[in-house]
Structure formats: structure tokens, C-alpha cells
Amino acid sequence: MSDFREQALHYHAHPVPGKISVELTKPAETVNDLALAYSPGVAEPVREIAADPANAYKYTGKGNMVAVISNGTAILGLGNLGPLASKPVMEGKALLFKRFAGLDSIDIEVKHRTTEDFINTVANIADTFGGINLEDIKAPECFEIEKALIERCDIPVFHDDQHGTAIVTAAGMLNALEVQGKDIEDAIIVCLGAGAAAVACMELLIKCGALREHIYMLDRKGVIHTRRDDLNEYKQLFANNTDKRTLQDVIADADVFVGVSGPNLLTADDLKLMADKPVVFACSNPDPEIAPEVAHSARNDLIMATGRSDFPNQVNNVLCFPFIFRGALDVRATAINDEMKIAAVHAIRGIAKEPVPSEVLKAAGVESLEFGAEYIIPKPMDPRLLPRIARAVAEAAVESGVAQIDMPEDYMR
């Protein structure tokens, strides 16, 4: 770990500090180039945009630019370390946008006193960008922030910690249940954790067919139930009318466990209480709610996913967020709605069921991958993710009425 720490610090510091930079898209070598790029030539696109704001997409980089914005209140698993400390993570997100979807991205870290200050700051600069990716903002403020910005901005606003996690989880979950011979409509689901990711995951699973009354959510005080008087409005959505109070109470005969909480909170004995052919998504990072070796030694009939790349079935947001923004921006969507999220879920699901290209096997360091218990989610380096997800999202945007331009018929073919 000491060696890895040094590698990470060296990576971020050399050969230049940071992970992103600005590059020019136009020549700037001659006097004429500069006259076109700045004064007097720049006045012409200024006039065009003043006459019609949509021309900003034609004459500037707005349509290919995503802002990654945070206040640093929930940085990875490190907690509230402040805006500046979140900058390496936000630069990393910008790197992923560029690497996987060719989207230009800039990180913005906001210092503020109140939630309203943060909302106002982001809303006031939103027109600069084609889309906004919110990141590492603690719950429950993140819900209020995203809702307010969606209402105030006419570009897509997407809190990836909520919806990116939910989309990849739903895709993997539906595939895992299919492999196990179960239907999501019948599944009893236990969700350990009640923050932004947990709420978003469960809400999207409901949109994919799960029944709210079949979901048991737990926070630090145990099962969220109707007789508790300490629930915020988001937890109240999952308050069950039940006498069950502990994880052990609700895990008995459950079909699904989703962990978005902390390390080593699910024991082998807990796992043994679950129904036949259980599905376990232990997504706490870097240490899952139950270690895979412990889980598999306790049950030989389970399908397991984690947030780690060194185990099968990694729940990784990079499987979706770059491609969702690519599709959304390419049809100038004003929002990323449920129809677009569900389209992404099914696009990801479908890729996992197809033969895996040799270059993906090589990049993953394996000889073979086949749809089944150890391959329910595609690998992040799969080149099919970009065209499939971007097209599915763009189509859903057009069909649901949030696209401002039509999608070309040959888009991402």
C-alpha cells in the first residue's frame, strides 16, 4: 500500500501537476489566425449568438463540454474534506469523460455557506456548458441541489453518485436475477445504506419492475419503518410497515442484498439466511460489506458483484456516465430523464449477453468471458459501450421530448 501511495502521488505530480489541460482546436500561428480567433473576427459569432442563443452550439465548444462540480462534502469514502481536496477526484472524472467519450470537461469546486449559495453559483454559470455532472455531494443536500438545478437549468444535470451507480446496479441486477432464474417483480430486496446512492438505486430498480413493498432499507439505526420519527423525506419513501428491526430480521429469505454502506457489515451467517440463489451487490469501496472469498465460502449458489476491479462483476460508474452525456449532448437534451436512464440500463444489459471481443479479453487479462455468474456487467474498456449507450440515450431523449435536435439516422452506427 505504501508503494501504491507513492505511485499515486507521483502520477498526479509528474510530468506536470494534475490530470487535465486545455488544447486548441483552431490554428493560432499567423496574424490572420489571431484576427479570426479574437478581435475583430470574434465579433461575428458574438452577434450570431446574441441573435439566437442556440448558435452557441454552432460557434463554441458548449455542445461538447461537461462541468464536473462538487463542494467536497462526500469525497469518495473519505467524507467531508472540503472543495479543494475534491479537486483530484473531479479532475479524474474529467479525464474519464475525455478518455471514454471524447467529451471536454472542466472541474469546478465550489465553496459556499448554504445549499442555496451552491445552487445559485452553479445555476449562474450553467449556460457555459452542455451538461453538468454533480459529484461527491453529501445526502440529503444532494437531492435538493440536483432537483433545484434541474428546474433552473435547460441543460442536463446529473448527479453521478446517485444515478450512475443506480444505472450500473440495475443493469447488473437484472442480469444476475435472470441468470438465477428469478423475476425482479418477485424479489425481496435488502438495501444496507440510505444515502444518495441507495435511494437512487432502489428508485431505479422500482422503475425497472421491483415492488417498493418488497424493499427493506436500513440506515445506521436499523430498518427504516413507519413508526420511526427521525426520517427525512427521502427515507420516508422506503419506510415499511413492519416489525422487523435488524439486518438479520430482513435478510432471512431475501433474494437480493445491495450494500452501499461500509466494510464488513454483512457476515457469512447473515448470508446463509438468504433465499436460494441469492444476488449480493456489496459495493462499499475499497472494502465491500462482505469479502468475496467469505461470501463464496458461505454460499456456492450466489452471484456477487462489488465495486472493485480485482473481482468479477465490478459495479463501475464509468460504464455509463460518459456515454449518457455523449448521447444527451449530441441531441442537445435539456435533461437526463428516467426514459434515458432506463435506456442506458438495457443497453448495458445487452452488451453483457453478447460474445466479448478479443481486445476486451486482452485488456481485462482473461482468456474468456461469457454471460453468467461471473460476467453480468460489461468491462469498462469495452468499445461497444460508447455507441450502444449513447445511441440508446439519444433515442430515448428524442422519443421522450427532451431533445432539441433530431438524432442522425447513422448516429453511432
N, C-alpha and C positions, 0 to 999 in steps of 0.2 A: 504493500500500500504506500510505503514511503517513496519507492521508485515511481509509482504511478502518479503520486502527488507532484513529484519533481517534473515528470513528463508533462503533466497538465499545465503546470506553471510555465515551463519552457515553451510549450506550444502556443500559449496565449501571449507570451512576451516577445518571441522571435519569429521571423527576422524583423518584424515591426510589431508594435503593440496592437492587440485587438484582432478581430477576425473579418472585418468588412472594410471596404474603401469605396470611393466614388470613381467611376470611369467615364470618359467622354464617349458620346455616341455620334458626334459630328466632328468634321475636321476643324482644326483651330491653328493652322500653320501660316496663313497669309493674312495680309491686311484685309482682303475681301472676306475671308472666313470670319474674322472678328467683327467686321461690319455687319455681316448677316447674323452672327450669333448674339451680338449685343447691339449697341446703338450704331446706326439708325434702324437696322433691319428688324430688330426685335419688336419694333412698334407695330409691325403688320399683324403678327399673331395676337398681340395685345388687343388690337382693335377687333379682331375676329372673335376673340373670347368674350370681350365686353358686349358684343352684339348677340352672342349665343354661347352661354357657358359650356354647352356640350362640346364646343370646339376645343376645350382644354384637352379632351381625349385625342384630338387630331394633331395638335401642335405641341403638346408637352408630354412628359413621361407619366402623367397621372394614372393612365389606364394600366400601367404595369408596376405600380408602386404600392406596397403594403407597409403601413406603420405597425411596428411591434411596440406596444405601450404597456408599461407597468408602473406600479407605485412601490413595488418591492415588499409587499406585506405578506406574501406567501411564496417565498423563493424555493422552488424545488421542495425538498424535505427539510429545509434549513430554517423556515419560519420568516418572521418579520425582521429583516436586516436592513431595510431602507432602500430607496430608489437607486442610489448609486451602486450598491452591492449587487443589484439585479442586472446591471449592465452586461456582464459577460454572458448571462443567460439570454438576454434579449438579442445581443449580437449573434449568439448561437442560433437563435430562431431565424434571424435574418439570413444567416449562412444557409440554413436548410431551405428557406424559400428559394434562394438563388440556385442552390445545387440541384434541387429536385423538380422545380417548376419554372425556372428561368425568370422568376419574379424579383424585381429590385425591391429591397426592403431596408428600412432605416429604423433603428431602435430609439425610443423616446422614453425617458424615465422622468416621472412627474412627482415633484414634491408638493404636498398640499396639506391644508389644515383640516378640511372637511370633505366628505364624499361629494358634496355639491361643487366644491372647488375643482376636484378632479374631473367631474363630468363637464363642467364649463370649459376647462382647459382643453380637453380632448375635442369637444364639440366645436370649439372655436378654431381649431386647426384642421378639422376633418376634411375640408374641401381640397386640401393639398394632395390627398391620397386617393387611390382607387378603392382601398379597403383598409380596415383596422383590425388587427389581431390583438386582443387583450390577453395579458399573461400574468400569472403569479400574483393575483389579487385575492385576498382572503375573503372567505364567506363570513357573514351573508352580504357584505357590501358589494361583492362582485355581481350578485343578482341585480341589485338596484342600479349599479353602474351600467351594466350591459343593457338592461331594459330602457333606461333613460337615453342612452346613446343611440340605440336602435330607433327610438321615437324621434330623436332630434337630427339624425344624420340620414342623408339619402345615398350613402354607400354602405356596403356590407360591414357589419360589426360582429365579430365572432370571438367569444371567449374560449380559447382552445382548451384550457384546463377543464372546462365543462364539456363542450360539445365534441371536441376532437377525441377526448377519452371515451365519450359515450358512443361515438360512431364506430370506433375500432372495437370497443367492447361488444356492441350489439352485433357487428358482423361476425366476430369470433364466437359469440354466444349462440347465435342462430345456427352456425355451422356445427358447433360442438353438440348442441341438442339434436341436430339431425343425425350426426354420427352415433349418438347414444340412443337413437330411436324414440326421442321424446318431442312433444309439441310445446312451444312456449306458452300457449294458452293454458296448459295444464300444470306448468312448472311452478313449484313452490320455491321462492327466491329469498335468500337471506343476504342482506347488504350490510356489511360491517363498515361503518363510516356514514356520516351525514353531512358532509361538506359539499362544495360545489360539484366535484366530480361524481359523488354518489348520487346526488339529486338528479343531475343531468343524465347519468347512466340509466337510472330507474325510469325517468320520464320517457327516454327514447325507447327503452325496452317495452314500455306500455304502448307506445305508438307502433311498435313492431308486433304487438299481439299479447304481451303479458298482461295479466289482470292485477290491478292495483291491490285488491284484497288478498292476493297471493304473495305480496311482498312484505317482508319484515325487515325494517331498517333499525339499526342500532347506533347510538352515539355513546359517549363516554359514560352515560348514566344507565345504559342498557336499552331495552326495547323501547321504541317510540310508540306510545299507545295513547288512547283518547283521554285517559284520566290524568295525564301529566299536564302541569300548568306552566311549564318552562320552555315551551316550544315556540320557535319563530314560525313565521307564515309558511316557510318552505318545508320545515319538518312536519308541520301540521298536515301537509298533503299526504304524508305517509303514516299518520297515526292510526294504528289498528285498534279495533275494539276487541282486545284480547287480554287474557290473564297471564300470558307468557311475559317473562321479565328479563330473562338472561339469554345469552348466546346458546347455551346448552338447551334451553327450552325450545328455541325456534329452529335450531339446526337439525333436530330429530326429524327424520323422514323428508328433509328438504332435498330438492333436486339440484339446486344451484346455490353456490356461495360466491359472492362478489366482495372482495376486500379492497377498500380504498381508505385505509386507516393507518396501521402501523405494524411493525415487525412482530412475528411470533405470537399473534393473538388467537390463532386457531390451532388447537392441539390435535395430535393423532387421535386421541379419544373422541374429540368433537367430530372429527371427520368420519369416524366409524359409525356415528349416529345417523349419517345421511342416508338417503334412499339408495337403491341400487343404481349403478351407473351415474354417479354424480358428476357435476361440472364445477370446477373450482377455478375462479379467477382471483389469484392472490397478487394484487397489483401494487402493494406498497413497495417503494423503491428507496434504497437499493436492496433492502431485506424484506421479503414478502411475509404475509401473515402466517404462512406455513412454508417451510423449506420443501422444495420438490422431492428431495430424497426421503424426507419424513412422510410426505403425503403418499408417495408411491409405495412405501413400505407398509403403510396402513391400509391402503386400498389398491387393488390391482385392476379395478374396473372404472377408474376415474379418468376424465380428461382435465388437464390442468394447463392454465396459462399464467404467466407472470409479466412483470414489466421489464424483465431482464433479457438481454440479448444472448446470454450464455445458456439459456434453457429454451426448449421448444415453445412455440406459441407466444411470442412476445407481443404484448399489447403496447403498441408504439404509435403515438400521435402522428409521427411523420408519415405514416401510411395514408393519412387523409388530408391534413390541413393545407399543405402546399397545393394539392390538386383541386381541392374545393375552392380555394381562392383563385386558381388559374381559370377554372370554369366560370366562376362568378364574375370575375373581371372581364373575361372575354366576351360576355354578353351584357356588360355594364349593369349587372344586377344591383338593385337598390337594397337588397337584404339577402341573408342566407337563411332561408326558411325551413320548416320541417320537411317539406317535399324534397328539397335539395339534400338535406341530411340523410333522409331515408334512401334517396337515390344513391348516395355515396355508400351507405351500408350494403346495399345489394350489389353494387359494382365490386366492392372489396370481397364480398362473399363469393361472387362468381369466379374471380381470379384464382382463389384458393382451390377450386374444384377442377382446374384445367392442368394439363401437363406443364411442368416447370421448365423454363428454358435453361439450356446448359450454362449460360453466363450467370444465371442466378444461383445455380448449384455451386458453381465455382466461387462466386463471391461469398456465399454462405458457408463454404468449406465443408460441403457434404456431397456424398455420391448420388443421393436420390432424395426426393420429397414427393409424397403422394397424399392426397386428401385423406385425412383420417385423424386419429387421436393426437398425433404429434405434428400435424400440419393442418390447422384450421384457419390460419391467418397468413396472408402472403408475407414474403420477406420485403423489408423496406427498399432494397435495391432492385426490385422487380420493375423492369421498364414498362410493363403493361399498366402500372398504376396511374401514371400521368394521363395517357389518352383515355383510358376507360373511365376513371373517376371524373376527370374534367368534362368529358362529353356528357356523362350521366347527369352531372350537376348543372351544366349549361342547359341541357334539355329540360330538366325539371324547373329551372328558373324561367325559361320561356313558357312552358306549359302552365306554370302557376302564376304568371303575370308580373313577375318582378324584374324581368329582363327589359332593358331599354332598347336593345337592338336584336335582330334575329341572329340565330346561330347559322353560320355557313353549313351547307349540306355535307361538305367534306371535312368539317371540323374534327381534328384529331383522328382522322381515319389512318 
